[in-house]
Amino acid sequence: MVGRRAGLPLLPLLALAVLPLSGAGAQTPAAENPFVVRAEISTRSPWERSQVLYTVRIYRTAGARRFGRIRRLNDPVLLKGEALIEQLGTDRQYNYRSEGAESLVLERRYALYPQSTGEMLLQPASLQWIGEDFGFRTRSFVPDAGPERFEVRAVPSPPAGRWLAAADVQLWEDFEREPNDLVAGEPLIRLLGVRVEGQPARQIPELRPGDGPNFRHFVERPEFEDLVTSGGLVGVRRQRAALLALRSGDVVLPEIRLNWWNTADERWETAELPRRILKARAPIGQDLPQPSEAPPEPLAATGWLIPLLAAGWFATAIAWWISRRISADRRVRRRIQAALGRDSNRRDALAGPLKALAAACRANDARKVEEALLAWSRTWWPDAAPRDLNELGRRLGGPAETECRHLCAALYGPGKASWDPDALLRAARRPPPIAPREKPGPGRLPPLWPGKAAESR
């Protein structure tokens, strides 16, 4: 089931095992473990491509004799089947009181989207923590409690076209100006939007407005937005298109339909934009010119020339009008391409480095992650690429800057430093805007570890 509606409780899972393994110091009894890990899941029999909410909560008991701090909460791992796993927002912390005892709770939520039917196995999230006892530190973790099992159900064949499994789907449209003020040969920007509860924006199918005998649509790249709510992800997809009427008259925009599977009611539904009829008027000043003066009276002997001259004048006027329309259409097309053009070459070039970075992150290979990050940065900043991980981290900012320093320490520092590959991958998928190139000052020193990027220059 995708998401959950108000009033539908989540099905609680059994608490995960919390017996710590022995660390560097003496083994600690399970009763003194300061952490308890529990998980909740929305359903164990989801529909294909529907949303499954997976919530992990860590309870830290306030009265435990042995205190500890969280080192890392490992994400769940898919063992069998195909699914997309997305973390929903950031971690939450709050106090929880039960039966007179108060605990500090750390909560993290995930959204799972099964991509195939049949059995799916998920290794639950596990906790790593560091305990302190009489000045000695022991590194412990909560062992895995066994895989979670799901039985993914197949959705019946859709009526037509692509489909979504969602809790709710809404379509809307808007225009840059009054749609009835449509002029033949002048583009009118039309905005098409889809809002889907229970799906990320990039999983929403493309809306195809289509063309007609007297109009064309020029569609630009869509915009995606993901909103995190109590019911999971809400994806919003927006598409801008330039509507161009080729001539005056009625412009009949056909209806747009999107079939979707209602996971709450378990039935097919259709979201639809109704058909719309617009009136396109002729451009001002493009009517056929009229003669300002009547021609002189011809001689009786040359009366047969009148029809021939009139036909020649009329043919000349028609040819002049057609040539003006063709040149005007070419100018309009150039304006549309300039208005809707995007730097598609640079985005296509990013696909290869992002794929290599994702593979290196999954393999947890620090050296390959560094190479892939620097290769990605040379594509994103072609005129002023970062020369090392530290400079790249400063440009990315936020958690990515910290993880770049940790990765640099793991590669070049003493010992084995820990780093989070997922944070680096998320930063590369959502990079910051490109800023103007900075001119280095005269006293700026080169970085201590220039890396592959500096060696290749």
C-alpha positions as CSV (number, residue, x, y, z in Angstrom):
1,M,0.0,0.0,0.0
2,V,1.4,3.4,-0.9
3,G,1.6,5.7,2.1
4,R,-1.2,5.6,4.7
5,R,-4.3,7.8,5.1
6,A,-5.2,9.6,8.3
7,G,-6.6,7.2,10.8
8,L,-4.9,4.0,9.4
9,P,-2.4,2.8,12.0
10,L,0.9,1.3,11.0
11,L,1.5,-2.4,11.8
12,P,4.1,-2.6,14.5
13,L,7.0,-4.9,14.2
14,L,8.7,-6.9,16.9
15,A,11.6,-5.2,18.6
16,L,14.9,-6.0,17.0
17,A,17.4,-7.9,19.1
18,V,19.5,-5.6,21.3
19,L,22.2,-8.0,22.7
20,P,25.6,-6.3,22.2
21,L,28.6,-8.3,21.0
22,S,31.8,-8.2,23.0
23,G,34.1,-5.2,22.2
24,A,37.5,-4.1,23.2
25,G,36.7,-4.3,26.9
26,A,34.9,-6.8,29.1
27,Q,31.6,-8.2,27.9
28,T,28.6,-6.2,29.2
29,P,25.3,-7.9,30.2
30,A,22.4,-7.3,27.9
31,A,20.4,-5.7,30.7
32,E,22.9,-2.8,30.8
33,N,22.5,-2.0,27.1
34,P,21.4,1.6,27.0
35,F,19.7,1.3,23.5
36,V,16.6,-0.4,22.3
37,V,15.9,-0.5,18.6
38,R,12.4,-1.0,17.2
39,A,10.9,-0.8,13.7
40,E,7.5,-0.2,12.2
41,I,6.4,-1.1,8.7
42,S,3.2,0.0,6.9
43,T,2.4,-3.3,5.2
44,R,4.0,-6.7,4.4
45,S,2.0,-7.3,1.3
46,P,2.5,-4.2,-0.8
47,W,1.6,-3.7,-4.4
48,E,4.2,-3.5,-7.1
49,R,5.8,0.0,-7.3
50,S,3.8,1.2,-4.3
51,Q,5.2,2.9,-1.3
52,V,6.1,1.0,1.9
53,L,7.0,3.1,5.0
54,Y,9.8,1.7,7.2
55,T,10.4,3.6,10.4
56,V,13.3,2.9,12.8
57,R,13.3,4.3,16.4
58,I,16.2,4.1,18.8
59,Y,15.3,4.4,22.5
60,R,18.0,5.4,24.9
61,T,17.1,4.5,28.5
62,A,17.8,7.3,30.9
63,G,18.5,5.1,34.0
64,A,21.0,2.7,32.5
65,R,24.3,2.3,34.5
66,R,26.3,2.0,31.4
67,F,26.1,5.0,29.1
68,G,26.9,5.1,25.4
69,R,26.6,7.2,22.3
70,I,25.5,6.4,18.8
71,R,28.2,6.0,16.3
72,R,26.1,5.1,13.2
73,L,22.7,3.8,12.2
74,N,23.2,1.5,9.2
75,D,20.5,1.7,6.5
76,P,18.5,-1.4,5.6
77,V,19.8,-3.5,2.8
78,L,17.8,-5.4,0.1
79,L,18.7,-9.1,0.1
80,K,16.2,-10.4,-2.5
81,G,14.0,-8.7,-5.1
82,E,14.2,-5.3,-6.6
83,A,13.2,-2.1,-4.8
84,L,14.1,1.6,-4.5
85,I,15.0,2.7,-1.0
86,E,14.8,6.4,-0.1
87,Q,15.4,8.1,3.2
88,L,12.6,10.5,4.1
89,G,14.0,13.8,5.4
90,T,16.4,14.0,8.3
91,D,16.5,12.2,11.6
92,R,14.2,13.4,14.4
93,Q,14.9,13.4,18.2
94,Y,12.3,13.7,20.9
95,N,11.5,12.6,24.4
96,Y,9.2,9.7,25.1
97,R,7.6,8.7,28.4
98,S,6.1,5.3,29.0
99,E,5.1,3.7,32.3
100,G,6.9,6.5,34.3
101,A,10.2,6.0,32.4
102,E,11.5,8.6,30.1
103,S,13.7,7.9,27.0
104,L,15.4,9.9,24.3
105,V,14.2,8.7,20.9
106,L,16.1,9.0,17.6
107,E,13.7,8.3,14.6
108,R,14.5,7.7,11.0
109,R,12.1,7.0,8.2
110,Y,12.5,5.2,4.8
111,A,10.3,4.7,1.8
112,L,10.6,1.4,-0.1
113,Y,9.2,1.0,-3.7
114,P,9.2,-2.7,-4.8
115,Q,9.9,-3.0,-8.5
116,S,9.1,-6.7,-9.0
117,T,6.5,-9.1,-7.7
118,G,7.1,-12.1,-5.4
119,E,9.1,-12.5,-2.3
120,M,11.3,-9.6,-1.1
121,L,13.8,-9.8,1.8
122,L,15.1,-6.8,3.6
123,Q,18.0,-6.7,6.1
124,P,16.8,-4.4,8.9
125,A,18.6,-1.3,10.0
126,S,21.3,-1.9,12.7
127,L,22.8,0.3,15.2
128,Q,26.5,0.8,16.0
129,W,27.3,2.5,19.3
130,I,30.2,3.2,21.6
131,G,29.9,2.4,25.3
132,E,31.8,3.9,28.2
133,D,32.4,2.0,31.4
134,F,34.8,3.1,34.1
135,G,36.9,5.1,31.7
136,F,37.2,2.2,29.2
137,R,35.5,2.4,25.8
138,T,34.0,-0.7,24.1
139,R,32.6,-0.6,20.6
140,S,29.4,-2.6,20.4
141,F,26.5,-2.9,17.9
142,V,23.0,-4.3,17.8
143,P,23.2,-7.5,15.8
144,D,20.8,-8.0,12.9
145,A,17.5,-9.7,13.8
146,G,17.0,-11.5,10.5
147,P,15.5,-10.3,7.3
148,E,12.1,-8.8,7.0
149,R,9.9,-10.7,4.5
150,F,7.4,-9.1,2.0
151,E,5.1,-10.6,-0.5
152,V,4.8,-8.1,-3.4
153,R,1.5,-8.3,-5.2
154,A,1.0,-7.7,-8.9
155,V,-1.3,-4.9,-10.0
156,P,-3.9,-5.9,-12.6
157,S,-3.3,-4.6,-16.2
158,P,-4.0,-0.9,-16.5
159,P,-6.6,0.3,-18.9
160,A,-4.0,2.0,-21.1
161,G,-0.6,3.6,-21.0
162,R,1.7,3.9,-18.0
163,W,0.4,3.9,-14.5
164,L,1.1,4.8,-10.9
165,A,0.4,3.1,-7.5
166,A,-0.5,6.0,-5.2
167,A,-2.8,7.2,-2.5
168,D,-4.0,10.2,-4.5
169,V,-3.2,11.8,-7.9
170,Q,-4.0,15.4,-9.0
171,L,-3.5,17.1,-12.4
172,W,-3.6,20.8,-13.1
173,E,-2.7,23.3,-15.8
174,D,-2.0,27.0,-16.0
175,F,-1.1,29.5,-18.6
176,E,1.4,32.4,-18.7
177,R,-1.4,34.8,-19.7
178,E,-5.1,34.6,-20.5
179,P,-5.5,31.5,-22.7
180,N,-8.2,33.2,-24.8
181,D,-5.6,35.9,-25.8
182,L,-4.0,33.4,-28.3
183,V,-2.4,34.9,-31.4
184,A,-1.4,32.8,-34.3
185,G,2.4,32.6,-34.6
186,E,3.1,33.8,-31.0
187,P,3.9,31.2,-28.4
188,L,1.8,30.8,-25.2
189,I,3.5,29.1,-22.2
190,R,1.4,26.3,-20.8
191,L,2.2,24.7,-17.5
192,L,1.2,21.1,-16.8
193,G,1.5,19.7,-13.3
194,V,1.0,16.4,-11.5
195,R,0.9,15.8,-7.7
196,V,1.2,12.2,-6.5
197,E,1.0,11.1,-2.9
198,G,3.2,8.1,-2.4
199,Q,5.7,8.3,-5.2
200,P,8.9,10.3,-5.8
201,A,8.7,12.9,-8.5
202,R,11.0,11.2,-10.9
203,Q,8.7,8.1,-11.0
204,I,5.8,10.2,-12.4
205,P,5.1,9.5,-16.1
206,E,5.6,12.3,-18.6
207,L,2.5,14.2,-19.6
208,R,2.3,14.5,-23.4
209,P,0.0,17.3,-24.5
210,G,0.2,16.3,-28.1
211,D,-0.1,18.4,-31.3
212,G,-3.1,19.1,-33.6
213,P,-3.6,20.1,-37.2
214,N,-3.3,23.8,-36.5
215,F,-1.1,24.0,-33.3
216,R,2.1,22.6,-31.9
217,H,3.6,22.0,-28.4
218,F,7.3,22.6,-27.7
219,V,8.0,20.9,-24.4
220,E,11.0,21.7,-22.2
221,R,12.7,19.6,-19.5
222,P,10.5,18.9,-16.6
223,E,11.0,20.1,-13.0
224,F,10.8,17.7,-10.1
225,E,10.1,18.3,-6.4
226,D,9.8,15.8,-3.5
227,L,7.9,16.8,-0.4
228,V,8.2,14.7,2.9
229,T,4.9,14.4,4.8
230,S,3.6,12.2,7.6
231,G,2.3,9.8,4.9
232,G,5.6,9.5,3.1
233,L,6.8,11.2,-0.1
234,V,4.7,13.5,-2.2
235,G,6.1,13.9,-5.7
236,V,5.4,17.0,-7.9
237,R,6.3,17.1,-11.6
238,R,5.9,20.3,-13.6
239,Q,6.3,20.6,-17.4
240,R,6.4,23.8,-19.3
241,A,5.4,23.8,-22.9
242,A,5.1,26.6,-25.5
243,L,1.8,26.4,-27.3
244,L,2.0,27.7,-30.9
245,A,-1.1,28.3,-33.0
246,L,-0.2,27.9,-36.7
247,R,-3.2,29.9,-38.0
248,S,-6.3,31.7,-36.7
249,G,-9.4,29.8,-35.7
250,D,-10.3,27.2,-33.1
251,V,-7.5,25.4,-31.3
252,V,-8.8,22.2,-29.7
253,L,-6.5,20.9,-26.9
254,P,-7.2,17.2,-26.4
255,E,-7.8,15.8,-22.9
256,I,-4.8,14.4,-20.9
257,R,-5.3,11.2,-18.9
258,L,-3.2,9.4,-16.4
259,N,-4.3,6.0,-15.1
260,W,-3.3,5.2,-11.5
261,W,-3.9,2.4,-9.0
262,N,-5.6,3.5,-5.8
263,T,-3.8,1.5,-3.2
264,A,-6.3,2.3,-0.4
265,D,-9.5,1.3,-2.3
266,E,-7.6,-1.2,-4.5
267,R,-9.1,-0.1,-7.8
268,W,-8.2,1.7,-11.0
269,E,-8.8,5.4,-11.3
270,T,-8.1,8.1,-13.9
271,A,-6.9,11.6,-13.4
272,E,-7.9,13.8,-16.3
273,L,-7.5,17.3,-17.7
274,P,-10.6,17.9,-19.8
275,R,-10.6,19.0,-23.4
276,R,-10.2,22.8,-23.9
277,I,-11.1,24.9,-27.0
278,L,-9.2,28.2,-27.5
279,K,-9.7,30.9,-30.1
280,A,-6.6,32.0,-32.0
281,R,-6.8,35.3,-33.7
282,A,-4.7,36.5,-36.7
283,P,-1.7,38.7,-36.0
284,I,-2.1,42.4,-36.3
285,G,-0.8,43.8,-39.6
286,Q,-0.6,40.6,-41.5
287,D,-3.8,41.0,-43.6
288,L,-3.5,41.3,-47.4
289,P,-2.7,44.8,-48.4
290,Q,-5.4,46.8,-50.2
291,P,-4.7,49.2,-53.1
292,S,-4.9,52.8,-52.1
293,E,-6.1,54.1,-55.5
294,A,-8.3,52.7,-58.2
295,P,-6.5,51.9,-61.4
296,P,-7.1,54.2,-64.4
297,E,-9.7,53.4,-67.0
298,P,-8.0,51.2,-69.6
299,L,-8.4,51.8,-73.3
300,A,-11.0,49.9,-75.1
301,A,-8.4,48.2,-77.3
302,T,-6.5,46.8,-74.3
303,G,-9.5,45.5,-72.3
304,W,-8.2,41.9,-72.5
305,L,-5.2,43.0,-70.3
306,I,-7.4,43.8,-67.2
307,P,-8.0,40.1,-66.1
308,L,-4.3,39.2,-66.8
309,L,-2.9,42.2,-64.7
310,A,-5.4,41.5,-61.9
311,A,-4.3,37.9,-61.8
312,G,-0.7,38.8,-61.8
313,W,-1.1,41.3,-59.0
314,F,-3.1,38.9,-56.9
315,A,-0.5,36.1,-57.4
316,T,2.3,38.6,-56.4
317,A,0.4,39.5,-53.2
318,I,-0.2,35.9,-52.3
319,A,3.5,35.0,-52.8
320,W,4.6,38.0,-50.7
321,W,2.2,37.0,-47.9
322,I,3.4,33.4,-47.9
323,S,7.0,34.5,-47.8
324,R,6.3,36.8,-44.8
325,R,4.5,34.0,-43.0
326,I,7.4,31.5,-43.6
327,S,10.0,34.0,-42.3
328,A,7.8,34.9,-39.3
329,D,7.4,31.2,-38.5
330,R,11.1,30.7,-38.6
331,R,11.7,33.6,-36.3
332,V,9.1,32.3,-33.8
333,R,10.7,28.8,-33.9
334,R,14.1,30.4,-33.1
335,R,12.6,32.4,-30.2
336,I,11.0,29.2,-28.8
337,Q,14.2,27.2,-29.0
338,A,16.0,30.1,-27.3
339,A,13.3,30.3,-24.6
340,L,13.0,26.6,-23.9
341,G,16.6,25.5,-24.6
342,R,18.6,24.0,-21.7
343,D,22.2,22.8,-21.4
344,S,21.3,19.2,-22.2
345,N,24.8,18.3,-23.2
346,R,26.2,19.0,-19.7
347,R,23.4,17.0,-18.0
348,D,24.0,14.0,-20.3
349,A,27.7,14.2,-19.6
350,L,26.9,13.9,-15.9
351,A,25.2,10.5,-16.3
352,G,28.5,8.6,-16.6
353,P,30.3,10.1,-13.6
354,L,27.2,9.7,-11.4
355,K,26.9,6.0,-12.4
356,A,30.5,5.4,-11.6
357,L,30.2,7.3,-8.3
358,A,27.1,5.2,-7.3
359,A,29.0,2.0,-8.1
360,A,32.0,3.1,-6.0
361,C,29.8,4.1,-3.1
362,R,28.1,0.7,-3.1
363,A,31.5,-1.0,-3.1
364,N,32.6,1.3,-0.3
365,D,35.9,1.9,-2.3
366,A,37.4,5.1,-1.0
367,R,39.9,5.5,-3.9
368,K,37.3,5.0,-6.6
369,V,34.9,7.3,-4.8
370,E,37.6,10.0,-4.9
371,E,38.3,9.5,-8.6
372,A,34.6,9.5,-9.4
373,L,33.9,12.6,-7.4
374,L,36.7,14.5,-9.1
375,A,35.6,13.3,-12.5
376,W,32.0,14.5,-11.7
377,S,33.3,17.9,-10.5
378,R,35.2,18.4,-13.7
379,T,31.9,18.0,-15.6
380,W,29.8,20.1,-13.3
381,W,32.5,22.9,-13.1
382,P,34.2,22.6,-16.5
383,D,35.8,26.1,-16.3
384,A,37.0,25.9,-12.7
385,A,37.0,22.3,-11.4
386,P,38.1,21.6,-7.8
387,R,41.6,20.3,-7.4
388,D,41.1,18.1,-4.4
389,L,38.5,16.8,-2.0
390,N,38.8,19.7,0.5
391,E,38.1,22.3,-2.2
392,L,35.2,20.1,-3.5
393,G,33.8,19.8,0.0
394,R,33.8,23.6,0.5
395,R,31.8,24.0,-2.7
396,L,29.3,21.4,-1.8
397,G,28.9,22.6,1.8
398,G,26.7,21.1,4.5
399,P,27.2,17.4,5.4
400,A,29.1,16.7,2.2
401,E,31.9,19.0,3.3
402,T,32.4,17.0,6.5
403,E,32.3,13.7,4.6
404,C,34.9,15.0,2.1
405,R,37.2,15.7,5.0
406,H,36.6,12.2,6.4
407,L,37.2,10.6,3.0
408,C,40.4,12.6,2.7
409,A,41.5,11.4,6.1
410,A,40.6,7.8,5.3
411,L,42.8,8.0,2.1
412,Y,45.8,10.0,3.3
413,G,45.6,10.1,7.1
414,P,46.9,7.7,9.7
415,G,44.6,4.9,10.8
416,K,41.2,4.1,9.3
417,A,38.8,7.0,9.4
418,S,35.1,6.4,8.8
419,W,33.1,8.2,6.1
420,D,29.6,8.1,4.7
421,P,29.4,7.4,1.0
422,D,25.6,8.0,0.8
423,A,26.0,11.6,1.9
424,L,28.5,12.2,-1.0
425,L,26.2,10.5,-3.5
426,R,23.3,12.6,-2.4
427,A,25.3,15.8,-2.7
428,A,26.4,14.9,-6.3
429,R,22.8,14.2,-7.3
430,R,21.7,17.6,-6.0
431,P,24.7,19.8,-6.7
432,P,24.8,23.5,-5.8
433,P,24.4,26.2,-8.5
434,I,27.4,27.1,-10.5
435,A,29.1,30.2,-9.2
436,P,31.4,32.5,-11.2
437,R,35.0,31.4,-11.3
438,E,37.2,32.7,-8.5
439,K,40.5,34.3,-9.3
440,P,43.1,32.8,-6.9
441,G,45.1,35.3,-4.9
442,P,48.8,35.8,-5.4
443,G,49.6,34.1,-2.0
444,R,47.4,31.1,-2.4
445,L,49.3,27.8,-1.8
446,P,48.4,24.6,-3.7
447,P,46.6,21.9,-1.6
448,L,48.5,19.4,0.4
449,W,46.9,16.4,-1.4
450,P,46.1,17.6,-4.9
451,G,44.7,14.1,-6.0
452,K,44.0,12.9,-9.5
453,A,42.6,16.2,-10.7
454,A,45.8,18.1,-10.1
455,E,48.0,15.4,-11.5
456,S,46.1,15.3,-14.8
457,R,46.6,19.0,-15.4
